[in-house]
């Protein structure tokens, strides 16, 4: 039997200094995951453990090839996970402040988390 979708949540995140798409993606995943309490999965569906969940992450980021996948997946502390990365998000010029990161690029990531 195939998986059933129960929740789809959207989040966004940015790295304001240094253009680190992984940091932006981690923040987008955290933003999305902090918007939901999944008590219905336990109370209505009767799952016993959060390990029974599967979370599919779809990320839109500039420069998908720069994503450090394992670091993004670590943002989901339970269940099984999968990660799809597409070109998206946004990159704009910010301030070059070496104390805060290399370069002057602001990157913005968008995440969609689907809980099965």
C-alpha contacts under 8 A as a table, 3 or more apart, distances in Angstrom:
res1	aa1	res2	aa2	distance
3	X	116	X	6.00
4	X	116	X	5.40
5	X	8	X	7.71
5	X	114	X	6.75
5	X	115	X	5.96
5	X	116	X	4.58
6	X	114	X	7.46
6	X	115	X	5.73
6	X	116	X	5.69
7	X	113	X	7.81
7	X	114	X	5.63
7	X	115	X	5.13
7	X	116	X	7.32
8	X	112	X	6.68
8	X	113	X	5.52
8	X	114	X	4.40
8	X	115	X	6.44
9	X	32	X	5.56
9	X	33	X	7.25
9	X	35	X	7.36
9	X	36	X	7.62
9	X	112	X	5.66
9	X	113	X	5.25
9	X	114	X	6.60
10	X	31	X	7.83
10	X	32	X	5.02
10	X	110	X	7.33
10	X	111	X	5.66
10	X	112	X	4.55
10	X	113	X	6.42
11	X	28	X	4.87
11	X	29	X	6.22
11	X	30	X	7.51
11	X	31	X	4.89
11	X	32	X	4.01
11	X	33	X	7.76
11	X	110	X	5.86
11	X	111	X	5.18
11	X	112	X	6.54
12	X	24	X	7.88
12	X	25	X	7.72
12	X	27	X	6.86
12	X	28	X	3.99
12	X	29	X	7.32
12	X	31	X	6.26
12	X	32	X	7.25
12	X	108	X	7.07
12	X	109	X	5.61
12	X	110	X	4.46
12	X	111	X	6.08
13	X	24	X	4.80
13	X	25	X	6.16
13	X	26	X	7.28
13	X	27	X	4.52
13	X	28	X	3.99
13	X	29	X	7.71
13	X	31	X	7.06
13	X	108	X	5.69
13	X	109	X	5.31
13	X	110	X	6.61
14	X	21	X	7.99
14	X	23	X	7.29
14	X	24	X	4.28
14	X	25	X	7.51
14	X	27	X	6.77
14	X	28	X	7.47
14	X	106	X	6.98
14	X	107	X	5.53
14	X	108	X	4.31
14	X	109	X	6.18
15	X	18	X	6.88
15	X	19	X	5.98
15	X	20	X	6.03
15	X	21	X	7.10
15	X	23	X	6.07
15	X	24	X	4.95
15	X	106	X	5.74
15	X	107	X	5.47
15	X	108	X	6.69
16	X	19	X	6.99
16	X	94	X	7.23
16	X	105	X	7.13
16	X	106	X	4.57
16	X	107	X	6.69
17	X	20	X	7.84
17	X	94	X	7.31
17	X	95	X	7.19
17	X	96	X	7.27
17	X	97	X	7.24
17	X	100	X	5.97
17	X	101	X	5.12
17	X	102	X	6.92
17	X	103	X	6.86
17	X	104	X	6.19
17	X	105	X	6.23
17	X	106	X	5.88
18	X	100	X	7.37
18	X	101	X	4.39
18	X	102	X	4.47
18	X	103	X	4.93
18	X	104	X	6.12
18	X	105	X	5.77
18	X	106	X	6.89
19	X	91	X	7.76
19	X	102	X	7.71
19	X	103	X	7.05
19	X	104	X	7.31
19	X	105	X	4.78
19	X	106	X	5.25
19	X	107	X	5.22
20	X	23	X	5.48
20	X	24	X	6.49
20	X	107	X	6.92
21	X	24	X	4.99
21	X	25	X	5.97
21	X	61	X	6.70
21	X	62	X	7.19
21	X	63	X	7.34
21	X	64	X	7.77
21	X	66	X	6.75
21	X	67	X	6.10
21	X	107	X	6.24
21	X	108	X	7.47
21	X	109	X	7.09
22	X	25	X	4.94
22	X	26	X	6.05
22	X	66	X	7.37
22	X	67	X	5.06
22	X	68	X	5.92
22	X	69	X	7.88
22	X	71	X	7.37
22	X	72	X	6.75
23	X	26	X	5.12
23	X	27	X	6.25
24	X	27	X	5.17
24	X	28	X	6.23
24	X	107	X	6.62
24	X	108	X	5.91
24	X	109	X	5.44
25	X	28	X	4.96
25	X	29	X	6.21
25	X	59	X	7.08
25	X	61	X	7.40
25	X	72	X	6.64
25	X	108	X	7.83
25	X	109	X	5.25
25	X	110	X	7.08
25	X	111	X	7.14
26	X	29	X	5.19
26	X	30	X	6.16
26	X	71	X	7.51
26	X	72	X	5.27
26	X	75	X	6.55
27	X	30	X	5.03
27	X	31	X	5.99
28	X	31	X	5.01
28	X	32	X	6.24
28	X	109	X	6.10
28	X	110	X	5.80
28	X	111	X	5.46
29	X	32	X	5.18
29	X	33	X	6.07
29	X	57	X	7.85
29	X	72	X	7.65
29	X	75	X	6.81
29	X	111	X	5.76
29	X	112	X	7.72
29	X	113	X	7.40
30	X	33	X	5.13
30	X	34	X	5.96
30	X	75	X	6.67
31	X	34	X	5.35
31	X	35	X	6.70
32	X	35	X	5.52
32	X	36	X	7.66
32	X	111	X	6.96
32	X	112	X	7.15
32	X	113	X	6.79
33	X	36	X	6.14
33	X	113	X	7.43
34	X	37	X	7.81
38	X	41	X	5.71
38	X	42	X	7.43
39	X	42	X	5.30
39	X	43	X	5.95
40	X	43	X	4.91
40	X	44	X	5.08
40	X	45	X	6.73
41	X	44	X	5.82
41	X	45	X	5.01
41	X	46	X	6.38
41	X	47	X	6.17
42	X	45	X	5.69
42	X	46	X	4.62
42	X	47	X	4.90
42	X	48	X	6.63
42	X	49	X	7.99
43	X	46	X	5.54
43	X	47	X	7.85
47	X	50	X	7.57
47	X	52	X	7.05
48	X	52	X	7.63
49	X	52	X	5.76
49	X	53	X	7.99
50	X	53	X	5.60
50	X	78	X	5.99
50	X	79	X	5.98
51	X	54	X	7.90
51	X	78	X	5.26
51	X	79	X	3.82
51	X	80	X	7.12
52	X	79	X	5.64
52	X	80	X	7.77
53	X	78	X	7.50
53	X	79	X	4.85
53	X	80	X	6.56
53	X	115	X	6.72
53	X	116	X	5.80
54	X	79	X	5.40
54	X	80	X	4.70
54	X	81	X	5.63
54	X	115	X	5.81
54	X	116	X	5.04
55	X	76	X	7.80
55	X	79	X	7.13
55	X	80	X	6.30
55	X	81	X	4.83
55	X	82	X	6.60
55	X	113	X	6.46
55	X	114	X	5.60
55	X	115	X	4.63
55	X	116	X	6.25
56	X	81	X	5.66
56	X	82	X	4.88
56	X	83	X	6.08
56	X	84	X	7.82
56	X	113	X	5.70
56	X	114	X	5.11
56	X	115	X	6.54
56	X	116	X	7.95
57	X	81	X	7.44
57	X	82	X	6.09
57	X	83	X	4.85
57	X	84	X	6.19
57	X	111	X	6.69
57	X	112	X	5.80
57	X	113	X	4.71
57	X	114	X	6.56
58	X	83	X	5.97
58	X	84	X	4.72
58	X	85	X	5.83
58	X	86	X	7.54
58	X	111	X	5.66
58	X	112	X	5.18
58	X	113	X	6.55
59	X	83	X	7.64
59	X	84	X	6.24
59	X	85	X	4.79
59	X	86	X	6.06
59	X	88	X	7.93
59	X	109	X	6.90
59	X	110	X	5.72
59	X	111	X	4.56
59	X	112	X	6.55
60	X	64	X	7.83
60	X	85	X	6.09
60	X	86	X	4.95
60	X	87	X	5.38
60	X	88	X	4.19
60	X	89	X	5.16
60	X	109	X	5.75
60	X	110	X	5.16
60	X	111	X	6.46
61	X	64	X	5.76
61	X	85	X	7.35
61	X	86	X	6.52
61	X	87	X	5.30
61	X	88	X	4.50
61	X	89	X	4.38
61	X	90	X	6.84
61	X	107	X	7.84
61	X	108	X	6.81
61	X	109	X	4.82
61	X	110	X	6.75
62	X	87	X	5.53
62	X	88	X	5.36
62	X	89	X	5.59
62	X	90	X	5.99
62	X	91	X	6.53
62	X	107	X	7.20
62	X	108	X	7.79
62	X	109	X	7.57
63	X	66	X	5.76
63	X	67	X	7.66
63	X	87	X	6.70
64	X	67	X	5.60
64	X	85	X	6.21
64	X	86	X	6.36
64	X	87	X	5.95
68	X	71	X	5.69
68	X	72	X	6.76
69	X	72	X	5.26
69	X	73	X	6.29
69	X	83	X	7.60
70	X	73	X	5.12
70	X	74	X	6.21
71	X	74	X	5.24
71	X	75	X	7.21
72	X	75	X	5.67
73	X	76	X	5.88
73	X	81	X	6.99
73	X	82	X	7.70
73	X	83	X	7.30
74	X	77	X	6.37
76	X	79	X	7.89
76	X	81	X	7.58
88	X	109	X	7.45
88	X	110	X	7.74
89	X	107	X	7.40
89	X	108	X	5.26
89	X	109	X	4.75
89	X	110	X	5.87
90	X	107	X	5.68
90	X	108	X	5.01
90	X	109	X	6.93
91	X	105	X	6.51
91	X	106	X	5.54
91	X	107	X	4.46
91	X	108	X	6.36
92	X	105	X	5.77
92	X	106	X	5.24
92	X	107	X	6.62
93	X	104	X	5.79
93	X	105	X	4.80
93	X	106	X	6.00
94	X	104	X	4.93
94	X	105	X	5.38
94	X	106	X	5.71
95	X	103	X	7.77
95	X	104	X	4.77
95	X	105	X	7.38
96	X	101	X	7.88
96	X	102	X	7.23
96	X	103	X	5.28
96	X	104	X	4.17
96	X	105	X	7.84
97	X	100	X	5.66
97	X	101	X	6.54
97	X	102	X	7.39
97	X	103	X	7.38
97	X	104	X	7.29
98	X	101	X	5.15
98	X	102	X	5.51
98	X	103	X	7.17
